[in-house]
């Protein structure tokens, strides 16, 4: 089906050190190229290079070339295909992908093929970083103890992933204890420009681009690598060499001018930008930074801004590549020869940016400006990342939040409870009192900030100054330091600040996301009891990127995002309702009051230490051992076979049934006869309603399944940790307690088994229909599948026996995911709905599919108890039809490998 590339004539080449490097000469294709935003140029190059008039069409190239500032999302949507250069995964979301690849190998073997052919076609990297928790703190052995517990809790998953690291080609799996996925991506995995082999022995160059199964994949845009987060099915599609569909975005030009003040940090800057862009409204859009102020920012500063892209709502926050980018590559131990090739390629394709030259500025959909000099020391909270508060007004803001009505900025504490407090005994034999605003968690955490030497060394210098002034932190505050890579530890140690951090209680506790994703571990029972007994609004302060209510810890109702320096400052203060300008942090040995300004290092002081201690040798030392892992990882015994030895008793890893009964030949296209409606749903059913998430309810089908296998509720863990077990995930599909189903008498995961008239759990009804040989459909309203893309939002319904969905409209990516799992998306004709057609959901449905005559967008007749109506077949491309005819994208790839 794929054809020759119609743009092959635009290939050019240059020679360096005796090697021939080919590339697509984008400027020669069309004069419109030079006016395109740099981020759109990356999309264009991918479309030109991958154009085969099947996965990527000539029309896609022309659509991208025709990008204009007047393009408006929703009014003039243009869909194009995009093939990223690589995929990045973290362990929670990556496990299902590796499980699917392992199951595909089994299927290929059973069909008489060579299972070793099943490997990612597109390079894939998986970093294990989501499993470690802050159980132990404030001790030299905290790191060792936390990592040992991590292995104890996750041994089954880690054994499987270590097998995958050995078994699959073109897939790097980074062991636990190595760092946070996005920081490892920035410092080590990113190519900036890819270099691949051509058949004639030459090399072809093209921009690095990436999709990842984590929303903060966007961090890599700070390095000039276009990337964003996607769901598991899209990620697997890209791993299998397929393209993904996307809407051509509006591009907001964000102009930066001036310089940051001597006391401002990159964290203050990103919190300022996040609030600004959230107010502007950039959901679904690209943001591209330009202007002379960009050149004043380090790559780590830029990465901090790009990291919080999900918080300000854009698809990407992109910084085009400039000489600073190439200098960062040198600092992080990328070879000089590689950097020279990258520079020559970028110049030839006019993708190397000079932020000082206004004549390089492209046209944007809209432009906004920020003067860096206006950025002030800030935090964000208490419940949302974009609710920025200047530190100078923080004490007033917190007091206002206490009495304001319940909401994002309110806790509705009654006037007579404002002075509430409680006392408890600590291990040191002393009594301590806490009240509203008391800090109980202080965490230097998250790749948002730990990837940035300026704020990490700044925190170290502040700690040194504080200790030398005789300041300390109260013992009940749970302090922790979880760097995003071993490089951080290296330069903190070399600069001599580690002992001061440890003296304040900021011992290194692990290398992973930890507190930022809610893995903050338990608080001391005395602290918890005091908080709960007195109804206190206590606080967490962290250098993370999200602080939604309940995310950080159940007992910290207020959580503030802050720079690592401010994390330490608020920990020393012990409370957030402090006015740092007028209130001292303590007194020194001479009885003199010590204010925050007395210990705060300037930007120039920090830069001096950074230039001296952050050197390429550190990156070489750390990343040369990246695949070794800890002693626990090295001693983990796994099979050497290319086929995974599935355990019949594992409740974490299970062979999925996606390929049961599969044949080499395409299955016959059958009508959907005598189907029943499993669920009758309204508008705006999100992937959160569909996909299993959060804790496993004790009376749910998933809980029953685990209990039958000898597990107690304490060991149930979460749906997220069990994503590699389809039996658990199928039972958790549509298990949302807020699901409103027209076939159920109450809100929640229940439905009606129509033939018997019994109401039961959704999974139980689906199982009964399966036993009866009855296919199933869903009847839903508008915007079905909106929200974040989640693979189990399509895999789960497939496992429940759903053959088709009939909706008023679909979220774009979820529609694609349904097709990827072999489920037919049908759409009511305009003006029609279940309500207008008087569908009750109790009917028997018959859907006629024309044998070998499926066409994108054709009309399909549905009959429901004599009520006949037409629907639009939402197979939007020939690729969709190909996937469906094969039973889904994974089945398609298996047959392709066999051929």
C-alpha positions in Angstrom: 0.0 0.0 0.0 2.9 2.4 0.7 4.5 4.0 -2.3 7.7 5.8 -3.3 8.5 9.2 -1.6 7.4 11.9 -4.0 9.9 14.3 -2.3 13.0 12.2 -2.9 14.3 14.8 -5.4 14.8 17.3 -2.5 17.5 15.2 -0.9 20.8 17.0 -0.5 24.1 16.0 1.1 27.4 17.2 2.6 30.6 15.4 3.5 32.4 15.6 6.8 35.4 13.6 7.9 35.0 11.3 4.9 31.3 10.5 5.7 28.4 11.5 3.4 25.4 12.9 5.3 22.1 13.2 3.4 19.1 15.3 4.5 16.0 16.8 3.0 16.6 20.3 1.8 13.5 21.9 3.2 14.0 25.5 2.2 14.2 24.4 -1.5 10.7 22.8 -1.4 8.7 26.0 -1.0 9.4 29.7 -0.4 6.8 29.6 2.4 9.3 27.6 4.6 11.1 30.6 6.0 8.0 32.1 7.5 7.0 28.9 9.3 7.5 28.7 13.1 10.5 26.5 13.9 8.3 23.9 15.7 6.2 23.6 12.5 9.4 23.1 10.5 10.0 19.9 12.5 6.5 18.6 11.6 7.2 19.5 8.0 10.5 17.6 7.8 9.0 14.5 9.3 6.1 14.6 6.8 8.5 15.1 3.8 10.9 12.4 4.9 8.2 9.8 5.6 5.8 10.6 2.8 4.6 7.3 1.3 1.0 8.3 0.4 -0.3 5.7 2.8 0.7 6.5 6.3 1.8 10.0 5.4 0.2 11.7 2.4 1.4 14.4 0.0 -1.6 16.3 1.3 -0.1 16.3 4.8 3.1 18.0 3.5 1.0 20.6 1.6 -1.1 21.3 4.6 1.9 21.9 6.8 3.5 24.1 4.2 0.2 26.1 4.1 0.3 26.7 7.8 -0.8 30.3 8.4 -1.2 32.6 11.5 -4.9 32.8 10.6 -5.4 29.1 11.2 -7.9 28.8 14.1 -8.5 25.6 16.0 -12.1 24.6 16.0 -12.9 26.8 13.1 -10.5 25.4 10.5 -9.1 22.2 11.8 -6.5 20.5 9.6 -5.5 17.0 10.5 -2.0 15.8 9.5 0.1 12.7 10.1 3.3 12.8 12.2 6.0 10.2 12.6 8.2 11.0 15.7 11.8 9.9 15.7 11.5 8.0 18.9 9.4 7.0 21.9 10.1 7.4 25.6 8.3 5.6 28.4 8.2 5.5 32.2 7.6 2.3 34.1 3.9 2.7 35.1 2.8 3.5 31.6 5.5 1.6 29.8 4.8 -1.8 31.3 1.7 -2.4 29.2 3.6 -1.6 26.0 6.3 -4.2 26.9 3.6 -6.7 27.8 2.0 -6.2 24.4 5.4 -6.7 22.6 6.0 -9.9 24.6 2.6 -11.2 23.7 3.1 -10.3 20.0 6.2 -12.5 20.1 4.2 -15.4 21.4 1.6 -14.8 18.6 4.2 -14.8 15.9 5.7 -18.0 17.1 2.3 -19.7 17.3 1.6 -18.6 13.7 4.9 -20.2 12.5 7.0 -17.0 12.3 10.2 -15.9 13.9 9.3 -14.2 17.2 12.6 -12.4 17.3 11.4 -10.1 14.5 9.1 -8.4 17.0 11.1 -5.4 18.2 10.4 -1.7 18.3 10.9 -0.3 14.8 11.2 3.2 16.1 13.8 3.6 19.0 12.2 3.3 22.4 13.6 4.1 25.8 12.0 3.2 29.2 13.2 4.7 32.4 12.0 3.1 35.7 11.3 6.1 37.9 7.7 6.0 39.2 8.1 3.2 41.8 10.3 4.6 44.6 8.6 6.1 47.7 9.8 8.4 50.5 9.5 5.9 53.4 12.8 6.8 55.1 14.3 10.3 55.6 16.9 12.2 57.6 19.4 9.3 57.8 22.5 8.3 55.9 21.0 5.0 54.9 17.6 6.5 53.8 18.5 6.0 50.1 19.5 2.3 50.6 16.4 1.5 52.6 14.0 3.2 50.2 15.5 1.5 47.2 15.3 -1.9 49.0 11.6 -1.4 49.7 11.1 -0.3 46.1 12.5 -3.7 45.0 10.5 -5.6 47.5 7.2 -4.0 46.3 7.9 -4.1 42.6 9.9 -7.3 42.1 7.5 -8.9 39.6 7.4 -5.7 37.5 11.2 -5.2 37.6 11.9 -8.9 36.7 9.7 -8.5 33.7 11.3 -5.2 32.6 14.8 -6.6 33.1 13.8 -9.5 30.8 12.6 -6.9 28.3 15.8 -5.0 28.5 17.7 -8.2 27.4 15.1 -9.6 24.9 14.2 -6.6 22.7 16.4 -4.8 20.2 16.0 -1.0 19.7 14.7 -0.6 23.3 16.8 0.7 26.2 15.4 0.1 29.7 17.1 2.2 32.3 17.1 0.5 35.7 15.5 1.9 38.9 17.7 4.3 40.9 19.1 6.0 37.8 17.0 9.1 37.8 13.8 10.7 36.4 12.8 9.9 32.9 12.7 13.5 31.6 16.0 14.5 33.2 17.7 11.4 31.8 16.2 12.2 28.4 17.6 15.8 28.6 21.1 14.8 29.8 21.6 11.6 27.9 18.9 10.1 25.7 18.2 13.1 23.4 19.9 13.1 20.1 18.8 16.7 19.0 19.5 15.6 15.4 19.1 11.9 14.5 21.7 10.1 12.3 20.4 6.9 10.6 22.0 4.5 8.1 21.0 4.6 4.5 21.1 1.5 2.2 24.1 3.0 0.3 26.2 3.3 3.4 25.6 7.0 3.8 23.9 8.6 6.8 20.6 10.5 6.8 20.1 13.4 9.2 16.7 14.6 10.6 15.5 16.4 13.7 15.0 14.5 16.9 11.4 14.4 18.0 9.7 12.2 20.6 6.3 11.2 22.0 6.2 9.8 25.5 3.7 8.1 27.9 4.1 10.9 30.4 2.6 14.3 30.2 5.9 16.0 31.1 7.7 14.6 28.1 7.4 18.2 27.0 10.5 19.1 29.1 12.7 18.0 26.1 11.4 21.0 24.1 13.8 23.1 26.1 16.6 21.4 24.2 14.9 22.1 20.9 13.5 18.5 20.6 9.9 18.6 19.7 8.0 16.2 22.0 4.8 15.7 24.0 2.9 13.1 25.9 0.5 10.6 24.3 -1.5 7.6 25.4 -0.1 4.0 25.3 -1.8 3.0 22.1 -0.3 5.9 20.2 3.1 5.2 21.7 2.9 1.6 20.7 1.9 2.6 17.2 4.9 4.8 16.9 7.1 2.1 18.3 5.8 -0.1 15.5 6.7 2.4 12.8 3.3 3.9 12.4 2.3 7.6 12.2 -0.1 9.3 14.6 -2.8 11.8 13.6 -2.7 15.3 15.0 -4.4 18.7 14.4 -2.1 21.3 12.9 -1.8 23.7 15.8 -1.9 27.4 16.3 1.5 28.6 17.4 1.7 31.3 20.1 5.0 33.3 19.9 6.2 34.1 23.5 8.7 36.9 23.4 11.2 37.1 26.2 13.1 40.4 26.9 15.6 41.6 29.4 17.4 39.6 32.2 16.3 37.9 35.4 17.1 39.9 38.5 19.9 38.8 40.8 17.6 37.0 43.3 15.1 35.4 40.8 15.3 31.8 39.8 14.1 29.7 36.9 11.3 28.4 39.1 10.0 31.9 39.7 10.1 32.4 35.9 8.2 29.2 35.1 5.5 29.9 37.7 5.1 33.4 36.2 4.8 32.0 32.7 2.4 29.2 33.8 0.0 31.7 35.3 0.3 34.0 32.3 -0.3 31.3 29.7 -3.1 29.7 31.6 -4.9 33.0 31.7 -4.2 33.5 27.9 -5.6 30.0 27.1 -3.3 27.9 25.1 -4.8 24.4 25.3 -4.1 22.4 22.2 -1.6 25.0 20.9 2.1 25.1 20.4 4.0 27.9 22.4 7.3 28.9 20.8 9.7 31.1 22.7 11.7 33.9 20.9 13.3 37.2 21.6 16.6 38.3 23.0 15.7 37.2 26.5 15.9 33.5 25.5 19.6 33.8 24.9 19.9 34.8 28.6 18.5 31.5 29.7 20.5 28.3 30.2 19.2 25.1 28.6 18.2 23.9 32.1 16.2 27.1 32.6 14.4 26.5 29.3 13.8 22.9 30.2 12.2 24.0 33.4 9.8 26.2 31.4 9.1 23.4 28.9 8.5 20.9 31.7 5.5 22.7 33.0 3.8 22.8 29.7 0.9 20.6 30.8 0.3 23.0 33.7 -0.1 26.0 31.3 -2.1 23.8 28.9 -0.1 23.9 25.7 0.9 20.9 23.7 4.5 22.0 23.7 6.6 25.0 24.9 9.3 24.9 22.3 12.7 26.6 22.3 14.3 26.4 18.8 17.9 25.2 18.8 20.7 27.8 19.1 24.4 27.8 20.0 23.5 27.6 23.7 21.8 24.2 22.9 25.0 23.0 21.3 27.1 24.2 24.2 24.8 22.2 26.5 25.4 19.1 24.4 29.2 19.7 24.9 28.7 20.2 28.7 26.7 16.9 28.9 29.5 15.0 27.1 28.1 14.7 23.6 31.0 14.4 21.2 32.4 17.4 19.4 32.3 15.6 16.1 28.6 14.9 16.6 28.0 18.6 17.5 29.7 19.8 14.3 27.5 17.5 12.1 24.4 18.8 13.9 25.4 22.5 13.4 26.1 21.9 9.7 22.7 20.2 9.2 20.8 22.8 11.2 22.4 25.7 9.2 21.6 23.9 5.9 18.0 23.5 6.8 17.7 26.9 8.5 16.7 25.4 11.8 19.6 27.0 13.9 18.2 30.0 15.7 19.9 33.2 16.6 17.6 34.9 19.1 19.2 38.3 18.6 18.2 38.4 14.9 14.7 39.7 14.5 14.7 38.9 10.8 14.7 35.2 11.8 11.5 35.7 13.7 8.7 33.6 12.0 5.1 34.5 11.8 2.9 33.4 14.8 -0.8 33.0 15.4 -0.5 35.5 18.3 2.4 37.0 20.3 2.8 37.9 23.9 5.8 39.5 25.7 7.4 39.1 29.1 10.2 41.2 30.5 12.4 38.9 32.6 13.3 41.8 34.9 9.7 41.8 36.2 9.9 38.3 37.6 9.8 38.1 41.4 10.4 35.4 43.9 7.2 33.2 43.8 5.4 30.1 44.8 2.2 28.5 43.4 -0.7 27.1 45.4 -2.3 26.0 47.5 -4.1 23.7 45.1 -3.1 24.5 41.5 0.2 25.0 39.7 -0.9 28.2 37.9 -2.1 30.1 41.1 1.2 32.0 41.4 1.7 34.1 44.6 4.7 36.4 45.1 6.6 35.5 48.3 6.2 39.0 49.5 2.5 38.6 49.7 2.4 34.9 50.6 1.6 35.3 54.3 -1.4 37.4 53.5 -2.5 35.1 50.7 -2.5 32.0 52.9 -4.5 33.8 55.6 -7.0 34.8 53.0 -7.2 31.2 51.7 -8.0 29.9 55.2 -11.2 31.9 55.4 -12.3 31.9 51.8 -15.1 29.6 50.6 -14.0 26.1 49.7 -12.4 26.2 46.2 -9.0 26.4 44.6 -8.1 29.3 46.8 -10.1 28.5 49.9 -10.6 26.2 52.9 -13.6 27.8 54.6 -12.0 27.6 58.1 -14.5 29.2 60.5 -13.4 32.3 62.5 -13.4 30.5 65.8 -11.1 27.8 64.3 -8.4 30.1 62.9 -6.3 29.8 66.0 -6.6 26.0 66.2 -3.4 24.1 67.0 -2.2 20.9 68.5 0.7 19.6 70.5 2.5 16.3 70.3 5.6 14.5 71.6 8.5 13.7 69.4 11.3 11.1 69.6 13.7 13.6 71.1 11.4 13.9 74.2 10.3 17.4 73.3 6.8 18.7 72.7 6.0 20.5 69.4 3.0 22.5 68.4 1.5 22.9 64.9 -1.3 25.0 63.5 -2.7 26.2 60.2 0.1 26.9 57.8 2.6 24.6 59.5 5.0 22.9 57.1 5.0 19.1 57.5 6.5 18.1 54.2 9.5 19.9 52.5 10.7 18.1 49.4 13.4 19.0 46.9 12.0 16.8 44.1 11.0 16.5 40.5 12.8 16.9 37.2 11.2 20.3 36.9 13.9 21.7 39.2 16.4 18.9 39.9 17.6 19.1 36.3 18.7 22.7 36.8 22.1 23.1 38.5 21.4 26.8 39.2 18.6 26.1 41.6 20.1 22.9 43.0 23.4 24.6 43.8 21.5 27.6 44.9 19.7 25.4 47.5 23.1 23.9 48.5 24.6 27.4 49.0 21.5 28.6 51.0 21.8 25.5 53.2 25.5 26.2 53.8 24.7 29.8 54.7 21.9 28.7 57.0 24.0 26.1 58.9 26.8 28.6 59.3 24.3 31.0 60.8 23.2 28.4 63.3 19.7 27.7 61.7 18.0 24.3 61.7 14.8 22.6 60.7 12.2 21.2 63.2 12.6 17.4 63.4 9.0 16.5 62.6 9.1 18.1 59.1 9.5 15.4 56.5 12.5 16.7 54.5 13.8 14.9 51.5 16.1 15.4 48.5 15.4 13.2 45.4 17.6 14.2 42.5 16.6 13.5 38.9 19.9 11.9 38.1 23.2 10.8 39.6 24.9 13.9 38.0 23.1 16.1 40.6 24.6 14.2 43.5 28.0 14.4 41.8 28.1 18.2 41.5 26.5 18.7 44.9 29.2 16.6 46.4 32.0 18.2 44.4 30.9 21.7 45.3 30.9 20.7 49.0 27.3 21.5 49.9 26.0 17.9 50.6 27.0 18.0 54.3 25.0 21.2 54.8 22.0 19.8 53.1 22.2 16.7 55.3 22.6 18.7 58.4 19.3 20.4 57.6 17.6 17.0 57.0 17.8 17.0 53.2 19.5 13.6 52.8 19.2 12.0 49.4 16.3 9.5 49.7 16.0 8.2 46.1 16.3 8.8 42.4 12.8 9.1 41.0 9.7 11.2 40.9 8.8 10.5 44.6 6.9 13.4 46.4 6.0 15.1 43.1 3.7 12.2 42.0 2.4 11.6 45.5 5.0 9.0 46.5 5.7 11.1 49.6 5.3 8.1 52.0 3.7 8.2 55.4 3.8 11.1 57.9 4.5 10.3 61.5 1.3 9.1 63.3 1.7 11.8 66.0 1.7 14.5 63.3 -1.2 12.9 61.4 -3.3 12.5 64.6 -2.7 16.2 65.6 -3.7 17.4 62.1 -6.9 15.3 62.0 -7.9 15.9 65.6 -7.6 19.7 65.3 -8.8 20.1 61.6 -5.6 21.8 60.6 -4.7 23.1 57.2 -1.0 21.9 57.2 1.3 22.4 54.2 3.7 20.7 51.9 6.3 22.7 50.0 7.9 21.0 47.1 10.0 21.8 44.0 7.6 19.9 41.8 5.2 20.7 39.0 1.8 19.6 40.4 0.1 20.3 43.7 -3.6 19.3 43.1 -5.6 18.6 46.2 -4.9 15.2 47.6 -2.0 14.5 45.3 1.0 15.2 47.6 -0.3 13.7 50.8 -3.8 13.2 52.3 -2.9 15.3 55.3 -1.4 18.3 53.5 -4.4 20.2 52.4 -2.3 23.1 51.1 0.7 22.4 48.9 3.0 25.0 47.3 5.3 24.7 44.4 8.6 26.5 45.0 12.2 26.6 44.0 14.5 24.3 46.0 15.9 27.4 47.7 12.4 28.3 49.0 11.7 24.7 50.0 14.5 25.0 52.4 13.6 28.5 53.5 10.0 27.5 54.4 11.2 24.4 56.1 13.5 26.5 58.3 10.6 28.8 59.0 8.4 25.9 59.8 5.3 27.7 58.4 4.1 29.3 55.2 2.4 32.3 56.8 5.7 34.1 57.3 6.7 37.6 56.1 10.3 37.0 55.1 10.9 40.7 54.9 10.0 41.5 58.5 10.2 38.2 60.3 13.6 36.5 61.0 14.2 32.8 60.4 16.1 32.6 63.7 19.1 34.0 65.5 22.8 33.3 65.0 25.3 32.4 67.7 25.7 36.1 68.6 22.0 36.5 69.2 21.6 38.5 66.0 18.4 38.0 64.0 18.9 36.1 60.7 16.6 37.0 57.8 16.1 35.1 54.5 18.0 37.9 52.7 21.0 37.2 54.8 21.4 33.6 53.5 20.1 33.9 50.0 22.8 33.5 47.3 22.8 35.7 44.3 22.5 34.5 40.7 26.2 35.4 40.0 27.4 33.5 43.1 25.5 30.4 42.0 26.8 30.7 38.4 30.4 30.9 39.6 30.0 27.6 41.4 28.1 26.0 38.5 30.8 26.9 36.0 33.4 25.3 38.2 31.7 22.1 39.2 29.2 21.1 36.4 31.6 19.5 33.9 31.4 16.9 31.1 33.4 14.3 33.1 30.5 14.0 35.5 28.0 13.1 32.8 30.5 10.6 31.3 31.0 9.0 34.7 27.3 8.7 35.5 25.9 7.7 32.1 28.6 5.2 31.2 27.1 3.0 33.9 23.5 3.8 33.3 22.5 0.3 32.2 24.3 -1.4 35.1 21.8 -0.5 37.8 22.0 -1.1 41.5 23.2 -4.4 43.2 19.5 -5.4 43.6 19.0 -4.9 39.9 22.2 -6.8 39.0 21.3 -9.8 41.1 17.7 -10.0 39.8 17.5 -13.3 38.0 15.6 -13.3 34.7 15.2 -15.7 31.8 17.6 -15.3 28.9 14.9 -16.5 26.4 13.5 -14.3 23.7 10.0 -15.4 24.8 8.7 -14.3 28.2 8.0 -17.2 30.6 4.6 -16.0 31.8 3.7 -16.9 35.4 0.3 -18.3 36.0 0.2 -16.8 39.5 1.5 -13.3 38.9 -1.1 -10.6 39.7 1.1 -7.9 38.1 2.2 -9.3 34.8 -0.1 -11.5 32.6 -0.2 -12.5 29.0 -3.1 -10.5 27.4 -5.6 -12.2 25.3 -5.5 -9.8 22.4 -4.2 -12.4 19.9 -6.1 -15.5 20.9 -7.5 -17.3 17.9 -5.6 -15.1 15.5 -4.8 -16.6 12.0 -2.3 -15.5 9.3 -5.2 -14.7 7.0 -7.4 -11.7 7.4 -10.6 -12.6 9.3 -13.9 -12.5 7.4 -15.7 -9.2 7.8 -18.9 -10.0 9.7 -22.0 -8.1 10.6 -22.6 -7.3 14.3 -25.8 -9.3 14.9 -28.0 -9.5 18.0 -25.8 -7.1 20.0 -26.8 -5.6 23.4 -26.0 -2.2 24.8 -23.7 -2.5 27.8 -23.9 1.2 28.7 -26.1 4.1 27.7 -24.0 7.2 28.5 -24.4 11.0 28.1 -22.1 13.8 26.9 -18.5 14.3 27.9 -17.6 10.9 29.1 -13.9 11.2 29.7 -11.1 8.7 29.7 -11.1 9.1 33.4 -14.6 7.6 33.5 -13.5 4.7 31.2 -9.9 3.8 32.2 -9.0 2.1 35.5 -7.2 4.6 37.8 -6.5 5.1 41.5 -7.0 2.7 44.3 -8.9 -0.6 43.9 -12.2 -0.4 45.8 -12.6 -3.3 48.3 -15.9 -4.5 46.9 -15.1 -4.2 43.2 -14.6 -7.0 40.6 -10.9 -6.3 40.6 -10.7 -6.7 44.4 -12.6 -10.0 44.2 -10.1 -11.2 41.6 -7.2 -10.3 43.8 -8.8 -11.7 46.9 -9.4 -15.0 45.1 -5.6 -15.2 44.6 -4.9 -14.8 48.3 -4.2 -11.0 48.4 -5.5 -8.9 51.3 -6.7 -5.3 50.7 -3.4 -4.0 52.0 -1.7 -5.7 49.1 -4.1 -4.6 46.4 -2.0 -1.6 45.4 -3.4 0.6 42.6 -4.7 0.1 39.1 -1.6 2.0 37.9 0.8 -0.5 39.4 -1.2 -3.4 37.8 -1.4 -2.1 34.2 0.5 -5.2 33.1 -2.4 -7.5 34.1 -5.4 -7.3 31.7 -7.6 -9.3 34.1 -7.3 -6.5 36.7 -7.6 -3.7 34.2 -10.7 -5.2 32.4 -12.4 -5.4 35.8 -11.6 -1.8 36.5 -12.9 -0.5 33.1 -15.8 2.0 33.7 -15.3 1.5 37.4 -15.5 5.2 38.1 -17.9 6.0 41.0 -19.2 9.1 39.1 -20.2 7.2 36.0 -23.8 8.1 35.0 -25.3 5.2 33.0 -28.9 5.4 31.7 -29.2 1.6 32.2 -28.5 1.8 35.9 -30.6 3.0 38.8 -27.7 4.7 40.6 -24.5 6.5 39.8 -21.4 4.3 39.7 -19.9 1.2 37.9 -23.2 -0.7 37.5 -25.4 -1.6 34.6 -28.4 -3.7 33.6 -28.1 -7.2 32.2 -31.1 -6.6 29.9 -32.3 -10.2 29.3 -32.5 -11.1 33.0 -33.4 -7.6 34.3 -30.7 -7.9 36.9 -28.5 -4.9 37.8 -24.9 -5.7 38.5 -21.3 -4.6 38.2 -20.4 -3.6 34.7 -17.7 -6.3 34.4 -20.0 -9.0 35.7 -22.7 -8.0 33.1 -20.1 -8.1 30.3 -19.0 -11.6 31.4 -22.5 -12.9 31.4 -23.1 -11.5 27.9 -19.8 -13.2 26.8 -21.0 -16.5 28.2 -24.2 -16.1 26.3 -22.3 -15.3 23.0 -23.8 -11.8 22.8 -21.7 -9.0 21.2 -21.9 -5.6 22.9 -22.1 -1.9 21.9 -22.0 1.4 23.7 -24.4 4.2 23.0 -23.1 7.6 24.1 -23.4 11.3 23.6 -21.0 14.1 22.5 -17.2 14.2 23.0 -16.9 10.6 23.9 -13.3 9.9 25.2 -12.3 13.4 26.0 -9.5 14.1 28.5 -6.0 12.6 28.6 -5.3 9.8 26.1 -5.2 6.5 27.9 -4.6 3.1 26.3 -6.8 1.2 28.7 -9.7 3.4 27.7 -9.7 1.4 24.5 -8.1 -1.8 25.6 -10.6 -2.2 28.5 -13.8 -1.9 26.4 -12.2 -4.4 23.9 -11.8 -6.9 26.7 -15.3 -6.3 27.9 -16.5 -7.5 24.4 -17.4 -4.1 22.9 -17.6 -4.4 19.1 -18.8 -0.9 18.3 -19.5 2.5 19.8 -22.3 4.7 18.6 -21.7 8.3 19.6 -22.8 11.8 18.8 -19.1 12.8 18.5 -15.6 11.6 19.6 -12.5 13.1 21.0 -10.0 12.8 18.1 -7.3 10.6 19.7 -9.7 8.3 21.5 -11.5 7.6 18.2 -8.1 6.6 16.8 -7.4 4.4 19.8 -10.7 2.6 19.4 -9.8 1.8 15.8 -6.4 0.7 17.0 -8.1 -2.0 19.2 -10.5 -3.1 16.4 -13.6 -1.4 17.8 -15.9 0.3 15.2 -16.6 4.0 15.9 -20.0 4.9 14.5 -21.4 8.5 14.7 -25.1 9.6 14.7 -26.0 11.8 11.8 -26.2 15.5 12.6 -29.2 16.3 14.7 -29.7 12.7 15.8 -28.9 11.1 19.1 -30.1 8.3 21.3 -32.7 10.7 22.7 -34.1 11.9 19.3 -34.1 8.2 18.1 -35.8 7.2 21.3 -33.2 4.5 22.1 -33.6 3.1 25.6 -30.5 0.9 25.5 -32.6 -2.2 26.0 -32.9 -2.9 22.3 -31.2 -5.7 20.3 -28.8 -4.0 17.8 -27.9 -5.2 14.3 -25.1 -3.4 12.4 -24.6 -4.3 8.7 -21.0 -4.1 7.3 -20.5 -4.4 3.6 -18.0 -7.2 2.8 -14.8 -5.8 1.3 -16.5 -2.4 0.6 -15.6 -0.4 3.6 -14.8 3.2 2.8 -13.8 6.1 5.1 -16.8 8.1 6.2 -19.5 5.9 4.5 -23.0 5.5 5.9 -23.7 2.3 8.0 -27.2 1.1 8.8 -28.1 0.2 12.3 -31.3 -1.5 13.3 -32.5 -1.5 16.9 -35.7 -3.5 17.5 -37.1 -2.3 14.2 -35.9 1.2 14.6 -33.6 1.7 11.5 -31.2 4.6 11.3 -28.0 5.5 9.5 -24.7 6.4 11.1 -21.4 7.6 9.8 -18.5 5.2 9.8 -15.7 7.0 11.6 -12.9 5.2 9.8 -11.4 8.4 8.6 -8.5 7.0 6.5 -7.6 3.9 4.5 -5.1 3.2 7.4 -8.0 3.0 9.8 -9.8 0.4 7.6 -6.6 -1.6 7.3 -6.2 -1.7 11.1 -9.8 -2.7 11.6 -9.7 -5.5 9.0 -6.7 -6.9 10.8 -8.4 -6.7 14.2 -6.4 -3.8 15.4 -3.0 -2.2 14.9 -1.0 -4.9 16.9 -2.6 -7.7 14.8 -1.8 -5.7 11.6 1.9 -5.5 12.6 2.0 -9.2 13.5 0.7 -10.1 10.0 3.1 -7.6 8.4 6.0 -9.2 10.2 4.9 -12.6 9.1 4.8 -11.5 5.5 
